[in-house]
Amino acid sequence: MLLSGKEKKIIEYEKQIILSRCNKIAITERDDMRINQELHDGKCPICKVSKKEKPNVIVDRIANVVGTGKITGGFFDVDGYVLIETTAINHCTICGNEWFKFKTKSISETDVLRVCLKYFYDTLISPDKEKTFDWKLEAIKVFDDCSAETIYQLCKKEKKYLHSLTRKELKLSKLRRYYRSMFDTKNKKELEKI
């Protein structure tokens, strides 16, 4: 697909729009994760005392030690290894309870983009089933008002992170059924609804 300079600029502009929308979702997800972390790590599940009530009651500890090892060999020749992993945990100074810290993960705009592409693929493969999942339909709105060529360029850019079936399904010809093309003429047939 050969693009003029003007078309390349339009695609870059639309990519920024899509990534900006994905970034807004990523920020919301990170905020939700931070709130969940504060709730999980800030209150003892046994005695229900919280950091807000008593600031120094829940402390960080490294106490969960997990070890694995393997020893092989004969009577005179022994070979082996031991792996020891320590994990940070929460410790309640009131009741002595210990529980694992809330696990967080990094969520970027490209992570959200990959999920949105997956949801779009899911919706194309089984539309009746997937349309019952409102969050998937809401997520793929990041592509609204953008061209099929822009979405295709993003698919190509993220192809090594997408499932092979997703890559095969999200071809430019398929995308043009649902999104306008930069090369549409005035008498283009109506786009299909997702």
C-alpha angles and dihedrals in degrees: 000000000000115000129193121231090259092052091048090053091050091051092049091049092050091047089056090050092051093045091048090054090047090050091055089054091047091052091051091049092049091049091050090049091050091051091048090049092052091049094047098042097035101061131051110237091213108044095018094225112148137207089242092060095042114012099201098042097093114052136178117252138173102220111125104095118182120184132187129178147162130211122190136169144074136282097292101023118058123172129176152128140223127208119197121189124189123198131200112241139176118253125197112214091199102057101009094239117154126199136171119269118251109268114231130190134198115259118193133178090257090053088055091046091055091050091049091051089050091050090049089052091048090052092050094049098047109010098170093053097041095047088069088065102079094185091061092052090046092050096052089056085087085084095053116128092010128115126256089239092059092050090047091052090052090049090052092048093051097036096117089058096047126086113257092244090053091051092049094048099046097069121150092250091055093045091053089062090065105025132046118259125226087231098053117133123219092262095054114146118252117277120249118248120243 
